[in-house]
Amino acid sequence: MSDTSTFSEFADDEHRAQAEEWLLELGRFAVGFERVCEGMRHTILFMFQSEGLQHPGLAQVIIGEKSSAELQVLVGALFAELRARTDEAEPTRPT
């Protein structure tokens, strides 16, 4: 026999309000974080397409389900490679 009135998820109404506010902010953070990750995925796809890759499925094989840290590394490496190639292709300007 259990009495549900002796156990509550929250200590009081103030605790409930604080917990709900915290969960709402956590949800906002999670959605924002996923938007950043999705932006990195789109950036990687755009970089591949700008280099002539016409089959998005191949890019998806590389992008896969990478974590945010892996996406950051991939974006950085692609950017550095494309930047180096662009710098090499540009004629040197007299200073």
C-alpha positions, 0 to 999 in steps of 0.5 A: 500500500502506497500513499502518493501524497508522501512522495512528490517529484518536486518539494514545492511549487517554487521547486516545480517552477524552477525545474520547469524553467531549467528544462525549458532552457535545456531544451532551447540549448539542445535545439540550438546545439543541433542547429549548429551541428546541422549547419556544419553538415550543410557547410560540409555538403556545400564544400563538397558540391563546390568542388564538383561532387554531384552525388550528395549520397557520397557526402553523406557517407563521409558526414554520417552521424558524426558528433559535433567535435568530429564535424568541427574537425572535418569543417576545419580540415576542409576549410584549411585545404580549400583555403590553401588551394585558393591561396596557391592559385591566387597570384602574389600581389606586390606590397 
